[in-house]
Amino acid sequence: MDYEYIDHTADIGIKAYGKDPKQVFENAAKGMFSIMFETCDQGQQTCVEVELDGGEDAQERLLVDWLNELLYLSSTKRLVFVDFSVQSLDSRHLKGKAFGSAYDPKKHRYKTEIKSATYHMLELRKEKDKYYGYVLFDI
């Protein structure tokens, strides 16, 4: 399982899983876009590079920054992302890519608007041999 939805009083959340924090970031992004869109044939693929400098020593903050940057890019460039790759990640920096296509109402059914990823109840941790991240979204 890559991620699961978490119901919250007025919002919705994602619990994303992975073998390492990079995979958690990728799966959290997949989960976020699955809340927003129901997609079918993607047609021509687009790749957008993302580089973030958190400035602080906190991967949790980078998780929120990553998701909010993807929301911003999706909105301003009118793209629907379906796949993600985090090439490098440490406690202060992230370098990754988002893959998708131009929004087309014939190919993408819009489901739920997400305004932003939030810091409320934010968590990124390792349990046994697996990592997970918990993020709430403002809808």
Backbone as numpy.savetxt, mean C-alpha at the origin, in Angstrom:
# Nx Ny Nz CAx CAy CAz Cx Cy Cz
-1.47 -16.29 2.76 -2.32 -15.12 2.76 -1.42 -13.88 2.76
-1.67 -12.94 1.83 -0.89 -11.72 1.73 -1.38 -10.63 2.68
-2.71 -10.55 2.84 -3.31 -9.52 3.70 -4.73 -9.92 4.04
-5.27 -9.26 5.05 -6.68 -9.43 5.39 -7.24 -8.09 5.80
-8.54 -7.94 5.61 -9.21 -6.70 5.98 -9.54 -6.72 7.46
-9.40 -5.56 8.07 -9.74 -5.39 9.48 -10.81 -4.31 9.57
-11.97 -4.67 10.07 -13.04 -3.68 10.26 -12.74 -2.82 11.47
-13.07 -1.55 11.34 -12.90 -0.60 12.43 -14.15 0.27 12.42
-14.47 0.90 13.52 -15.71 1.64 13.68 -16.09 2.47 12.46
-15.25 3.42 12.07 -15.60 4.29 10.95 -14.61 4.15 9.80
-13.65 3.30 9.93 -12.60 3.16 8.92 -12.46 1.70 8.54
-11.44 1.43 7.75 -11.10 0.05 7.39 -9.59 -0.09 7.50
-9.15 -1.28 7.79 -7.72 -1.51 7.95 -7.26 -2.72 7.20
-5.94 -2.85 7.17 -5.28 -3.99 6.52 -4.29 -4.57 7.50
-4.27 -5.87 7.58 -3.18 -6.56 8.25 -2.45 -7.31 7.13
-1.24 -6.83 6.81 -0.46 -7.40 5.71 0.64 -8.28 6.28
0.93 -9.36 5.59 1.91 -10.34 6.04 3.07 -10.41 5.05
4.21 -10.91 5.53 5.34 -11.12 4.65 6.49 -11.80 5.33
7.40 -12.31 4.52 8.60 -12.96 5.05 9.61 -11.94 5.56
9.44 -10.68 5.13 10.30 -9.58 5.57 9.51 -8.28 5.46
10.02 -7.18 6.02 9.27 -5.92 5.95 8.97 -5.45 4.52
9.87 -5.70 3.58 9.62 -5.29 2.19 8.34 -5.94 1.65
8.19 -7.22 1.92 7.00 -7.92 1.44 5.74 -7.43 2.16
5.86 -7.05 3.42 4.72 -6.47 4.13 4.30 -5.17 3.46
5.26 -4.31 3.09 4.94 -3.05 2.41 4.24 -3.33 1.08
4.74 -4.29 0.32 4.13 -4.64 -0.98 2.70 -5.15 -0.78
2.50 -6.03 0.19 1.18 -6.60 0.41 0.20 -5.60 1.01
0.69 -4.67 1.81 -0.18 -3.61 2.33 -0.69 -2.75 1.18
0.17 -2.46 0.22 -0.24 -1.67 -0.95 -1.27 -2.44 -1.78
-1.04 -3.73 -1.99 -2.02 -4.55 -2.73 -3.37 -4.53 -2.02
-3.34 -4.68 -0.71 -4.58 -4.67 0.05 -5.30 -3.34 -0.04
-4.54 -2.25 0.05 -5.15 -0.92 -0.03 -5.85 -0.71 -1.37
-5.18 -1.10 -2.46 -5.80 -0.90 -3.78 -6.94 -1.88 -4.02
-6.94 -3.04 -3.36 -8.08 -3.94 -3.50 -9.31 -3.40 -2.77
-9.10 -2.56 -1.77 -10.22 -1.88 -1.11 -10.80 -0.83 -2.05
-9.94 -0.16 -2.79 -10.35 0.96 -3.64 -10.95 0.53 -4.98
-10.41 -0.52 -5.59 -10.80 -0.90 -6.96 -11.02 -2.39 -7.09
-11.95 -2.72 -7.97 -12.09 -4.08 -8.47 -11.58 -4.02 -9.89
-10.54 -4.75 -10.20 -9.91 -4.64 -11.51 -10.10 -5.90 -12.33
-10.01 -5.74 -13.64 -9.97 -6.88 -14.54 -8.80 -6.66 -15.48
-8.95 -6.87 -16.76 -7.86 -6.73 -17.72 -7.11 -5.40 -17.53
-5.81 -5.47 -17.35 -5.02 -4.27 -17.09 -4.49 -3.59 -18.35
-4.44 -4.28 -19.48 -3.94 -3.64 -20.70 -2.50 -3.19 -20.54
-2.17 -2.03 -21.11 -0.81 -1.50 -21.05 -0.39 -1.21 -19.61
0.75 -1.71 -19.22 1.25 -1.51 -17.87 2.12 -0.26 -17.77
2.04 0.41 -16.64 2.83 1.59 -16.33 3.62 1.30 -15.07
4.83 1.82 -15.01 5.66 1.67 -13.82 6.01 3.06 -13.29
5.80 3.25 -11.99 6.14 4.51 -11.34 7.13 4.20 -10.22
8.24 4.93 -10.19 9.24 4.73 -9.15 8.93 5.63 -7.96
9.17 5.10 -6.77 8.91 5.82 -5.53 10.18 5.77 -4.68
10.62 6.93 -4.24 11.73 7.01 -3.29 11.30 7.89 -2.14
11.49 7.39 -0.93 11.08 8.11 0.27 12.23 8.18 1.26
12.32 9.29 1.91 13.28 9.48 2.99 12.47 9.87 4.21
12.34 8.94 5.15 11.52 9.18 6.32 12.11 10.17 7.29
13.43 10.34 7.24 14.06 11.28 8.13 14.13 10.83 9.58
13.29 9.92 9.96 13.29 9.40 11.32 13.63 7.92 11.26
14.00 7.39 12.39 14.37 5.99 12.46 13.13 5.14 12.76
12.24 5.02 11.78 11.00 4.29 12.04 10.42 3.74 10.74
10.52 2.41 10.56 9.92 1.79 9.38 8.41 1.92 9.38
7.80 1.96 10.55 6.34 2.12 10.62 5.90 3.40 9.92
6.61 4.49 10.18 6.28 5.77 9.53 6.47 5.67 8.01
7.50 4.94 7.60 7.71 4.75 6.16 6.57 3.97 5.53
5.99 3.04 6.26 4.84 2.29 5.73 3.69 3.24 5.42
3.38 4.14 6.33 2.31 5.12 6.09 2.70 6.06 4.95
3.95 6.52 4.93 4.41 7.40 3.85 4.31 6.71 2.49
4.71 5.45 2.42 4.63 4.64 1.18 3.19 4.56 0.69
2.28 4.20 1.56 0.88 4.06 1.16 0.28 5.40 0.75
0.58 6.46 1.48 0.05 7.78 1.12 0.65 8.30 -0.18
1.91 8.00 -0.44 2.52 8.39 -1.71 1.85 7.65 -2.87
1.55 6.39 -2.69 0.84 5.63 -3.73 -0.56 6.18 -3.97
-1.24 6.57 -2.90 -2.56 7.22 -3.06 -2.43 8.51 -3.86
-1.44 9.31 -3.52 -1.21 10.57 -4.22 -0.92 10.33 -5.70
-0.03 9.41 -6.00 0.32 9.12 -7.40 -0.87 8.58 -8.16
-1.65 7.73 -7.53 -2.85 7.18 -8.17 -3.83 8.29 -8.51
-4.03 9.19 -7.58 -4.98 10.28 -7.77 -4.50 11.30 -8.81
-3.27 11.74 -8.69 -2.79 12.81 -9.58 -2.49 12.32 -10.99
-2.08 11.07 -11.12 -1.75 10.53 -12.45 -2.88 9.67 -13.02
-3.95 9.53 -12.23 -5.11 8.72 -12.63 -4.70 7.31 -13.02
-3.99 6.66 -12.09 -3.50 5.31 -12.29 -4.11 4.37 -11.26
-4.27 3.12 -11.66 -4.69 2.07 -10.75 -3.52 1.10 -10.65
-2.96 0.99 -9.47 -1.81 0.11 -9.27 -2.29 -1.28 -8.84
-1.60 -2.30 -9.34 -1.98 -3.67 -9.01 -0.82 -4.51 -8.49
0.41 -4.04 -8.68 1.56 -4.79 -8.21 2.62 -3.82 -7.72
3.45 -4.30 -6.79 4.40 -3.43 -6.13 5.69 -4.18 -5.87
6.79 -3.46 -5.91 8.09 -4.03 -5.63 8.90 -3.05 -4.80
9.32 -3.48 -3.63 10.19 -2.66 -2.79 11.60 -3.21 -2.95
12.46 -2.42 -3.62 13.82 -2.87 -3.87 14.72 -2.71 -2.65
14.58 -1.60 -1.96 15.41 -1.39 -0.76 14.58 -0.71 0.31
14.87 -1.11 1.55 14.14 -0.59 2.69 15.02 -0.72 3.92
15.18 0.40 4.61 15.80 0.35 5.92 14.95 1.21 6.84
15.46 1.59 7.97 14.62 2.31 8.93 14.34 3.75 8.53
15.05 4.26 7.51 14.87 5.66 7.10 14.53 5.86 5.62
14.79 4.88 4.78 14.65 5.07 3.33 13.91 3.90 2.69
13.20 4.24 1.62 12.51 3.23 0.83 12.70 3.57 -0.64
12.95 2.53 -1.43 12.98 2.68 -2.88 12.14 1.54 -3.44
11.12 1.90 -4.22 10.23 0.87 -4.75 9.58 1.28 -6.06
8.76 0.38 -6.57 8.05 0.62 -7.82 6.60 0.18 -7.67
5.73 0.88 -8.39 4.31 0.52 -8.44 3.95 0.30 -9.91
3.23 -0.77 -10.19 2.86 -1.14 -11.55 1.34 -1.11 -11.69
0.87 -0.58 -12.79 -0.57 -0.52 -13.00 -0.90 -0.02 -14.39
-2.04 0.60 -14.49 -2.48 1.14 -15.77 -3.35 2.37 -15.53
-3.59 3.10 -16.60 -4.44 4.29 -16.52 -5.85 3.87 -16.11
-6.46 4.68 -15.26 -7.82 4.40 -14.83 -8.76 4.39 -16.03
-9.54 3.34 -16.14 -10.52 3.19 -17.20 -11.78 2.59 -16.57
-12.88 3.34 -16.55 -14.09 2.83 -15.89 -14.61 1.52 -16.49
-14.18 1.19 -17.71 -14.58 -0.09 -18.32 -13.77 -1.25 -17.75
-12.58 -0.95 -17.21 -11.70 -2.00 -16.70 -11.58 -1.99 -15.18
-11.89 -0.86 -14.56 -11.71 -0.72 -13.12 -13.00 -0.24 -12.48
-13.56 -1.05 -11.61 -14.75 -0.63 -10.88 -14.30 -0.01 -9.57
-14.64 1.26 -9.38 -14.27 1.99 -8.18 -15.16 1.52 -7.04
-14.55 1.14 -5.90 -15.33 0.61 -4.78 -15.39 1.58 -3.60
-14.25 1.93 -3.04 -14.21 2.73 -1.82 -13.12 3.77 -1.91
-13.44 5.00 -1.57 -12.42 6.04 -1.54 -11.63 5.95 -0.25
-10.32 5.92 -0.38 -9.44 6.00 0.78 -8.80 7.38 0.75
-8.99 8.12 1.83 -8.42 9.47 1.90 -6.94 9.42 2.28
-6.60 8.54 3.23 -5.20 8.43 3.63 -4.99 7.22 4.53
-3.73 6.80 4.57 -3.30 5.84 5.58 -3.02 6.66 6.84
-3.31 6.09 8.01 -3.17 6.84 9.25 -2.15 6.19 10.18
-1.78 6.93 11.20 -0.87 6.41 12.22 -1.62 5.73 13.36
-2.94 5.85 13.35 -3.74 5.27 14.43 -3.60 3.75 14.42
-3.17 3.19 15.53 -3.00 1.74 15.71 -1.96 1.14 14.75
-1.11 1.95 14.19 -0.07 1.50 13.27 0.88 0.53 13.96
1.20 -0.56 13.26 2.09 -1.55 13.83 2.89 -2.23 12.73
4.14 -2.50 12.97 4.98 -3.31 12.09 5.86 -4.14 13.01
5.70 -5.44 12.95 6.46 -6.28 13.89 6.73 -7.67 13.33
7.65 -8.32 14.00 8.00 -9.70 13.66 7.45 -10.60 14.74
6.81 -11.68 14.28 6.33 -12.72 15.19 6.81 -14.05 14.65
7.62 -14.71 15.44 8.24 -15.99 15.04 9.05 -15.75 13.77
8.71 -16.39 12.68 9.48 -16.24 11.44 8.76 -15.40 10.39
7.72 -14.67 10.80 6.92 -13.87 9.88 6.81 -12.43 10.36
6.62 -11.53 9.42 6.37 -10.13 9.75 4.92 -9.80 9.43
4.40 -8.80 10.10 3.09 -8.29 9.73 3.05 -6.79 10.00
2.18 -6.13 9.26 1.94 -4.71 9.44 0.45 -4.46 9.53
0.07 -3.56 10.40 -1.33 -3.22 10.62 -1.49 -1.74 10.36
-2.37 -1.39 9.41 -2.59 0.02 9.03 -4.08 0.28 8.93
-4.52 1.40 9.49 -5.90 1.86 9.32 -5.95 2.97 8.27
-7.02 2.95 7.48 -7.22 3.95 6.44 -8.40 4.83 6.78
-8.24 6.11 6.51 -9.34 7.06 6.66 -10.16 7.01 5.39
-11.44 6.63 5.50 -12.29 6.54 4.31 -13.38 7.59 4.34
